[in-house]
Amino acid sequence: MTRTLITNDDGIDAPGLHVLARAARDAGLEVIIAAPARQSSGSSASIIAAEEDGRIAIERRELTGLEGIAAYAVRGGPGLIALIAAHGAFGDPAELVLSGVNHGANVGRAILHSGTVGAALTGGLNGAWAVAVSLDVGMNPTQFHWDAAATATIGVLPFLLERPRGTVLNLNAPNSAANRGIVEAALAPFGIVQTTLSERDAGHIRLAVEDLPNTPEPGSDAALLADGWVTLTGLDPVSQLPLGFEAAAASARLSRTAGSPGTS
């Protein structure tokens, strides 16, 4: 059985976490749960924790409907949890990290800030397969189809486990009992919500989250999700961008030499 860490950024009591853990267990995966003791949304891949004498507090939990599965509440964010799990904090390191089901979509380049995605990227960076899983509940949901996201996640695992270790996927599901299927999608330039400064004075500021006013770019994960598809995007945990610095520096040196007095 594939040893699987279930984590999230909404906290260990979040219903999406419990649904995902049950789905993984029922699929025959060897499940261990470790999640933040409290809400940690927007923590990205932060490894900051509440420490006492240099120690990170970890509390064993028994979760209803998940009896017999080791579960831990950690006073730290999901990125930290994925990191310490990779170093044996909860027994043998996980081969697979499932992060979610998040309360709200994680699409577009704004996933940089997501703790859900941060945990998956950290898992991938440390050699595990990983999926960040989110449900597009919108701003004022009246019902939650957590199972739709969990079922889609289990459905893509055979594909994922054929990929190299360290492969990371970002999956978003519509908040509906039915969907149009799973489609690979590129990241939108932004997300589907924006953070704004709603209040400011000399001593504090207040942030608010609201829908973006523009229509999502056609073919992007944001647009396809809004059109009823489960979107799947491959993520690279850490990548480099060639700069061409040496060539630019050499060209600059040549330009300075050509312009120096006494040259011809």
N, C-alpha and C positions, 0 to 999 in steps of 0.2 A: 504493500500500500504506500502511496505517496504521502510523506509527512507534510502536513499543510498547516501553516499559520493563518488564522483568521484574525484580522485587526480592522481598525477603522479610525476615523477622527471624530465621530459623534459621541463616543464614549461607550463603555462596556454594557450599559443598560439600553442602548439603542436597538429598536426592533429590527432594523435592517441587518445588523450584525448577527442577531440570533437566527434570522431566516437564512442568511448565507451559510452560517455554521451548520444548521440542520441539513441544508441541501448538500453541502460537502460531505457530511457524515453519511447521509443516505446514498451518496454516490460511491461510497466505499473508501473514501479518503481517510487517512489517519489525522484527525483534527486536534489542534491545540489552539486555544483562544487566549490572546493577550491584547488588551485594548486600553485606551486611556481611562483613568478613573473619572475624568470629567471631560466635558466638551473641549475639543482641540481643533476645531475647524480653522482653516487658514494657516495652519502651522507649517505647511510645505514639508520639507525633509529635515526640519529642525531637530537637533539632538539635545536641546535644553530640557532639563528636568528639575522637579522640586527635590532637592537633595537635603539630607540631614547627615552631617559629619561625612560628606562625600558619598553617601549611600542613597540609592534610588529606592523609594518605598514601593513594594510589590505586595499586593494582598490577594490571597487565594479566594476565589468565588465559586459558588454553586449556582448555575443558571437554570431557571425553570425551562423544562423541555430539552435541556442539554445535559442531563444528569450523566455522570460518568466521564464527561469530557473535562479535562483540566482547563481551568479558566483563571486568568489573572488580571486584576485591575492594577494598572501601572500609573504612577504619578509622573507621567511624561507623555510626550506626543507620539503619534504613530511612526514617524521616522526613527525616533529613538528606539521604539519597540522593535521595529524590523531589524535595526542594527544589533541590539543586544540579543535578539533571538538568533541572529546569524552567528553570534559568539557563544551560544549554548546557555543563555539565561533560563530557558524553559526546557532544557533537555537537548537532545540532538537537534542540530539546526534544521530548519524546514527546507524542503526541496521546492515547495510551492508557497507563495504568499498571495492570499486573497484579501483585498482591502475594500471594505464596504459592508453592506450596501449603503452608499452615502445618501443622505437626505438632500437631494438636489443634484442637478447635472454638473458634470465637470467636462466642459468642452472648450475648444479654442486654446489659444496660447495662455489664457488666464489660468490654465491648470498648473502653471508654475507655483501658484500660491496654495494649492490644495494639499491638505494633510493626507487625504485618501490617496492621491497620486504620489505624494512624497514617500509614503510607506512602500508602495509598489516599486518605485524607482530605487529605493534603498535596498529592498529585497533583491532586485535585479542586479544592482551593483555588487552585491555580495554573493552572486552566483545562483540565485533561485529563479525559477520561473515566477512571474507575478502578473496579477490582474488587478487594476483599480476598477471598482464597480460602483456605478451611480444610477440613481433613479430620478428622472426629470419630473419632480413633483410640482414645479412652478412656485409661485409666490404665495398662493393661498389654497393649498390642497384640501380636499374634503375626504379623500380616501387614498390609500397607499397600496400599490401592487408590488410589494417587495419581492414576491415569488417570481414575477416576470423577469426581474433583473437577475435573481439567483439562478433561475432555470437557464437563462441565456448564458450565464457564466459557465455553468457546468457543461453546457453544450459545446463551448469553444475549447474546453480543456484538451480533448484529443488532438486538436490542431496545435495548440500551444505546446504540448508535451513532445511533439515531434520537432519543435524548433530548438535551437541551441539553448543551453542553460544561460540564464541572464536575460532572456527575452521578456519584455514588459508590454502588456496590452492595457489600453484604456477603453473600458466598455461603458456605454450609457444606454439605458433602456427608457422608453416612454412609460409614463405612469398609467398603464392600461393593461387589462387582462389579455389583450391580443395585440400583436404588432405585425409589421410587414416582413419581418425576417431580420437577418443580420447582414450588415454591409460594411465593407471597409471604407473609412472616411478620413479625409485630411483634416487637420486642425484648422478651425476658423481663425481669422486674424485676431479676434478677441474672444470673449465668452458670450454668454447669453444674458448676463447681468453685469452691472457695473457698480463699483463702489464710489460713493460720492461723499463729500464733506458736507454734513447737514447742519453742523453747529460749531461755532468757534468763538472762544473768548480768550482772555489772557491766561487763564488757568487750565483750560481743557479744550478738547475737540471731540466731536461725535461723528462717527461714520454711519452711513446708511447704504443699503443695497437695493437697487431697483433695476427693472428691466431696461435693456438697451433699446433706444428708440429706432434703430435701423433694422432692416431685413437682413437675416444671415446670408452670407455669401453662398450662392448656389453650389451644391456638391460638397460643402463643408460638413463637418460633424454636427454643427449647430443646426444647419438647414435640414439635413437628413433626419436628425432626431425629431425635429419639429414636424416632419412629414410622416412620422410613425415608424421609422426604422430603429432597430437596435444598432448603434454605431460601434465600430471596432477600429482602434487606431494603435499602431505600433509606436512605442516610445523608446528613445535611446537614453539610458540613464545619464551618461555624461558623454558629450561629443566635443570635438574641437573643430574650429573653423580656420582653414588655411588663410593666412593674412598676406602672404607674399612679401613679408617684411624685408628679407635679404635683398630681393630684387629691387624693391623700392629704395632701400638704403644705398645700394650700389648705384642706382640711377641718380639719386641725389648727390652722391659723391662725384659722379662724372659731371653733373651739371655745375657743381661748385668748381671743379677743376677747369672745366671749359671756360668758366667766367673769370678765372683768376688772372691777375696782371702777368704779363710775360708769357702767356700761352698763345699758341697759334693753331 
